[in-house]
Amino acid sequence: MRHSYLFDGFHDPVRAWFGAAYGAPTRVQALGWPAIRAGGGALLLAPTGSGKTLAAFLVAIDRLMFEPPPDPAARCRVLYVSPLKALAVDVERNLRAPLVGILRTAERMRAEGAAGLSLHEPTVAIRTGDTPGRERAAFARRPADILVTTPESLYLLLTSAARQTLRSVRQVIVDEIHALVGTKRGAHLAVSLERLEELVGAPLQRIGLSATVRPVDEAARFLGGFDERGAARPVTVVDAGHRKALDLTVAVPVDDMAKPGRAGETSDGPASGPERGAGIWPAIHPMLLDLIRGHRTTLLFVNSRRLAERLTAALNELAGEELVRAHHGSIARETRAQIEDDLKSGRLPALVATSSLELGIDMGAIDLV
């Protein structure tokens, strides 16, 4: 395998699976694995789609699979924290490929006579606001090796009797860290991580992932936190990013912005009373419909749930068919999951979303945002 030296420290089934699935590692993987294997904090910076999530997880998967499994009560050793429920679900789903692939590779190598190859299949659990009570109870009774969660759910877990399941955590992965640095949610998560470290009674390895975080030094301090002496814990910054060329277009759908369209339309749809006035939306709708029909899969972002629903209804009415679905936090968990699957597979031509889909989601088929 080319660049085989980059796989030093990985077991043979992991090497073989990765080589067959991906060939050579990406830049963030090549630079990130040594930093993660060293055991200290690491902040991985790389563009979306560069494999940084797998860079963070592969060292942990290797250890979980080929080290002797601990006592069942001390099984949860890797914690993944996502700012979004949709991203958490996406990562939980995407972990299946390496877990199943490495397992099958190891079984094949063992059948071919590989000596001394014993393995343990890691389990994955997810805990967000959408997780049913029966699944939460099941995790409390029998913890999974990897727990995928959100900052708020981690806080609730740490305040419940089930916090004992986290005593064995050794590695925390914080994805899309730029969405948390300098925010109230970030401060909340920082406190939760310190509470977790105190519960564990040992230093946690903290790994942060981002495509866009700036300033990097501030993000590294946020990720590492501060020890009991007030000193910032060391974090290795692995910057595998690059500046993308921007193709920026300002599109104006009307000839005169002072006279944008017919009365009675506002940014949130038809207005009444004192809010009545000329609006630009009647001119925007045909423009958006042309873009949707000119591409395989389109994702449109709006600022509110109300606007997502109104824009979806207006586009479908104009098209005379259901081309578009809405996605936001008020939609039921099962419906959101189905909409996301339809979008990724190309069955759904367009989706109007709030910030519920803006961070790190692996959308696959989308060709216009």
N, C-alpha and C positions, 0 to 999 in steps of 0.2 A: 504494500500500500504506500502510495506517495505520502510524504510528510509523516511517516510512521512514528518518528521521534515525538511528535506532538501528542501521541496517545500513551506516552510513558505513564505508568501508574494505573491505567485502565486494564481490566481483565480481558482476556482474549475474546469472549463472546461480545463484549461491548465494542471492541475494535472491529471485529468482523461485521457486526450489524451496521455500525456507522459507515464503514467503507462501502458496504453494499447499498445502503440507503442514500448516502450523500456524497460519497467519494472523499474529497478533501474538506477539512473544516474551513469555516469562514474566518475572517480576520478576528472577529470578537471571540470566537471559540478558541482559536489558536493562542490569543493573548490572555483570555480569561481563565482557561483551565489551570495554568500554573499558579495564578493568583489565588484561585479558589482552593486548589489542592494544598496550598500553603497553610490554610486554616484561618487566616485573618479576614477582616472585612474587605469587601471588594465592591466597587461601583462600576458597572459595565455600561458603556455608552456606545450605541451603534444604531444605525437606521432601522426602521421597521422592516421586518422580513429578513434580517441578517442572521437570525438564529440565536439571539442572545438569551431567550428563555431556555432553549435546550442547552446552551452553554452553562447556565446556572444550574440546571437540573441534572445533567449527565453525571457529574462527579458524585452527587448524592445518590442517584439511581445505582451507580456502580457499587457504592458502599452498601446500600440497602440490600442489594441482590446477593452479594457475595460475602458479606460478613454474617456471622451466626445471628439469627433473630433473637432479640431480647425477650425478657418476660413479657407476656401479652399486655400487662398493665403499663409497661414502659415502652410501648411500640412506636408511638408517634414521635418521629425524629426530625421531620422536615415540615416547616410551616411556610406556605405561600400566601402572601397578602396582596390583594388587588383592590384598587380604588373603586372598581365597578363590578357589580354582580355578573353582568354579561361576560366580562373578561375572565372572571373566576370560572364560570361555566365553560368558557372556551378552552382555557388552559387544562381544566380537568379532563375534557374530552381529548385534547391533543396529547396528553400524557400517555394515552393508551397505546399509541403507535410505538414509542420506544420501549415501553414495558413489555408489550406482547412480542415485539420484534426481537428484543434481546433474549427473552425467555425461550422463544422458539430456536434461536441460534444456539443458545446454551444446551438445550435438549438435543439438538442435532449433533453438536460436538461431543456431548456425552455418549450418545449412541454410537458415534464413530470411534469411541475408545479414549476420549480425553480423561486422563487420570486426575483424581482428586478434585473434580469439578462439582461442587455442591452449590445449590443456589436457593434463594428464598424469593418468592414472588411478592413484591411490595403491593400494598393496597392503598387506594386513594379515596379520601372522603371530602365532601364539600359542605361548608356551613356558611350560608348567607341568610338574609332575611326571608328568602324563598324556601329554605330547607324545611321540609315537613318535620313535625315533632318526633315521629317514629324514627327518622334518620338521625336526628340529634341524640335521641335516647340510645340508639344502636352504637353510635360513636362513643358515648360515655361508657357503655358496657364493654365494648371491644374497640379500642382506638385503631385507626388506620395508620400506616407508616407515614403517609403524606396527607396533610390537611390543607385544603384550599379554602381561603376565607377572605373577608373584607375587614377594614379597620373597626367598623362598628360591631360586627359579629365577634371579632377577637376580644373586644372590650367586654361584651356580654358573657363570653365564655370564661374570661378571667374573673368575673364576678359571680360565677355559678359554682355549684359543687363539682361540675365537670372539669374545672380548671386543673384538677390533679392529672388529667390525661396529658397535659402539656409539660409535665415535669421532665420528660425525657427528650424534649425538643433540643436539637443541637444547631440547626441551621434555619435561618429565616430569610426568605426571598421577598423583597418588596418591589413589585412591578410598577411601572409608570410613576416613578418616584417624583417626577417633576410636577405631577398633579397634587402632591402632598406637601412639598417643601414650602414653607412660608404661609401655610393655611391653618385654619382651626382644626380641620380633620388631621392634618399632619402633626400638629401639637398633641392632639388626642392620641394618635398612633404612637408618637414618641414616648408618651407616658405608659401606654400599654406594653411597649417593648421593654421598658425598664422594669415594669411589674413582672413581665414574663421572665426576664433574666434573674430577678430576685427569687422567683418561684423555682426556677431551674437550679439556682445555686452555683452556676458556672457561666463563663463567658459564652455568649451566643455568636456564631458566625453569621454576620449580616451581609447579605448580597443585595445590592440595588440595581435596578434595570431602568434605562431610559433612552429615548432617542433624541430628546431635545433639552435636557435640563441645563440651565445656566442660572447663576454661576456654579461651576462644578465644585468649588471648595465648600460652598455653603451646603450643597447637597450631600457632600461627603461627611460633613460634620453632623448634619441631620441624621444620616444613616447610622453612623457610629455611635452617636450620643456621647455622654460624658461619664467618666468613672466617678468613684466616690470622692476623689480628690479634686474634681472639677476639671480634669484634663480631658481633651477630646480623644476618643479612642481612635487608633490608626485605621485608616481605610485606604486600600490601594485603588487608584483610579485607572481603569483600563479604557482609554479613549480610542475606539475603533470607528469613530464617526467621520463623516465628511459633509461638507456644505453642498447641498443640492442646488442646481440651477433652477431658478424660478421662472415659470411661464405664466405671467400675470396678465389677465384680460379684464377690463372693466366693461361690462355689458350693460347698455342702457336700452330698455325695451320700448321706449317711447321717443317721439321726436322732440317733444318739449316737456322738460321736467316740471315747468310751471303749470302745465295743464296735462297731468299724467293720465287721466282717464275719466270714466263716468263717476258721478257722485255716489256716495253711499258705500264705499269700500274703504276699509282701514287695513292695517297690517294683520289684524286678527279676523278679518272677514267683514261682512256687512255691519255697518254701524247705524246707530239711530240717535235721535235727539241732538244734543249739542256736538256730538262727535262726528256727525255727518260731514263729509267733505270729499274732495277728489282723492282717489287712491290709485296706486300703480299696479295693484295685484291683478286686475283683469288683463293687463298687458303682459304680466309675468307668466301667467298660467300657460298660454300657448307656447311661449318660449321654452318653458320647462318641459312641456309635453313633447316638443320636437326633440329636445335633448334626450329624453327618456327613450323615444322611439328610434333615435339614431345610435343607441348604445345597447349592449347586451344587458348590463346590470348597472343601475344608477342609485347612488345614496345621496339624499338631500338632508341637510341639517337646518333646523329651525330653533328658535329660542324658547319655545314653550310647548307644553303638552296640548294646549288649546289650538295653537297654530298648526301643530302636527296633524291633528284631526281635521281641521278645516281645510288645510292645503291638500290632504289626501282625498277628502270628499270632492273638492273642486276639480282636481286633476282627473279623478275617475269619472266625474260627471261630464267633463269636457271630452274625455276619450271615449265615452260610451261603453266602457267595460272596466273591470277591476284590474288595473295595471299596477296600482300603488297600495301599499299598506303603511300604517303608522306604527311607530315603535317608541314607547316611553315607559316610565316607571310605574304608571298606574295600570298597565296592561298585565293580565294574569301571567304567572310564571310559565305555564304550559304553552300559552299562546305566543309569548315572546320567543320561547325556544323554537317553536314551529316556524315563526316568521324568520328568525335568524337562519335556520336550516334551509328554508326556501330561498332566501337571498344568496347564501353561499353556494347552493347547488345550481343557481341560475334559473330556477323555476319562477322566481318573482322578479319582474322587470325593474321595479323601483321601490324604494323605502324612504319614508320621511321620518327622521329620527330627531330626538332631542340629544342632549349630551349622554344619554344612556348607551350610545354606541361609539363614542368618540375616541376611546383610548385603547389602542393596541389590539383590537379585535382582528383575528385572522379571517378575512372575508373572502379570500379565494377568487371568486369570479368577478368581482366588481371592477369595472373599467372607467367609471366616472364618479367623482365625488363633487 
